[in-house]
C-alpha cells in the first residue's frame, strides 16, 4: 500500500470510531455474506448500503439484532442480522 492509501484508511477508521463511539482496535471477527435473495437497500445515517451477495467484514455483534460491518469500500455501518449468511 502506498502511504497516501494507508493514511486515508486510518482517517476512515478514526471517523468510524468517533461516529459509532467504538473504543479499542478494529478487529474483524469473521466474514459474512448478504443473502442473495435480499433486496438491495440504500444506507442511512448509521446503516450500511446492502447489495445481495456482498461479502462483509463483521466488526461487532450487537444485541439489537444488528451487526456492525465493513464493506469492500471500507465503509462502516449496521446491517440487520436477518439478511446475513455465514460463509
C-alpha positions as CSV (number, residue, x, y, z in Angstrom):
1,X,0.0,0.0,0.0
2,X,1.1,3.5,-0.6
3,X,1.4,6.0,2.2
4,X,-1.5,8.0,0.8
5,X,-3.8,5.0,0.8
6,X,-2.7,4.0,4.3
7,X,-3.4,7.5,5.7
8,X,-6.8,7.5,4.0
9,X,-7.7,4.2,5.6
10,X,-6.5,5.4,9.0
11,X,-8.7,8.5,8.7
12,X,-11.7,6.5,7.8
13,X,-11.1,4.2,10.8
14,X,-10.9,7.2,13.1
15,X,-14.1,8.7,11.7
16,X,-15.8,5.3,12.3
17,X,-14.6,5.1,15.9
18,X,-15.9,8.6,16.5
19,X,-19.3,8.1,14.8
20,X,-20.1,4.8,16.4
21,X,-18.3,5.5,19.7
22,X,-16.2,2.4,19.2
23,X,-13.3,2.0,21.6
24,X,-10.2,-0.1,21.1
25,X,-8.7,-1.5,17.9
26,X,-10.9,-2.6,15.0
27,X,-10.7,-6.3,14.6
28,X,-12.5,-8.4,12.0
29,X,-14.3,-11.2,13.8
30,X,-15.5,-13.0,10.7
31,X,-16.8,-12.5,7.2
32,X,-20.5,-13.0,6.3
33,X,-22.5,-12.7,3.1
34,X,-25.6,-10.7,2.4
35,X,-28.4,-13.1,1.5
36,X,-28.6,-13.2,-2.3
37,X,-32.4,-13.3,-2.0
38,X,-32.4,-10.0,-0.1
39,X,-33.4,-6.8,-1.8
40,X,-30.8,-4.0,-2.4
41,X,-31.1,-1.3,0.3
42,X,-29.7,2.2,0.5
43,X,-27.8,3.1,3.6
44,X,-29.0,5.5,6.2
45,X,-27.3,7.6,8.9
46,X,-25.6,4.6,10.5
47,X,-26.8,1.8,8.2
48,X,-24.6,0.2,5.6
49,X,-26.0,0.0,2.0
50,X,-26.7,-3.6,1.1
51,X,-26.1,-5.5,-2.2
52,X,-27.3,-9.1,-2.4
53,X,-24.3,-11.5,-2.4
54,X,-21.9,-8.9,-1.0
55,X,-19.2,-10.2,1.4
56,X,-18.9,-8.0,4.6
57,X,-16.3,-8.0,7.4
58,X,-18.0,-8.3,10.8
59,X,-16.7,-5.9,13.4
60,X,-19.1,-6.4,16.3
61,X,-22.4,-8.3,17.0
62,X,-24.9,-6.1,18.8
63,X,-27.8,-7.2,21.0
64,X,-30.5,-5.4,18.9
65,X,-30.4,-7.9,16.0
66,X,-27.9,-5.8,14.1
67,X,-24.3,-6.4,13.1
68,X,-21.6,-3.7,12.8
69,X,-19.9,-4.4,9.5
70,X,-17.4,-3.0,7.0
71,X,-17.8,-3.4,3.2
72,X,-15.1,-3.6,0.5
73,X,-15.1,0.3,0.1
74,X,-14.1,0.5,3.8
75,X,-17.5,2.0,4.8
76,X,-18.9,1.0,8.2
77,X,-22.5,0.6,9.3
78,X,-25.2,-1.6,10.9
79,X,-26.7,-4.5,8.9
80,X,-29.8,-6.5,10.1
81,X,-28.7,-9.9,11.3
82,X,-31.7,-11.4,9.4
83,X,-30.2,-10.8,6.0
84,X,-26.7,-12.2,6.8
85,X,-25.5,-15.7,6.0
86,X,-22.3,-17.3,7.3
87,X,-19.6,-18.2,4.8
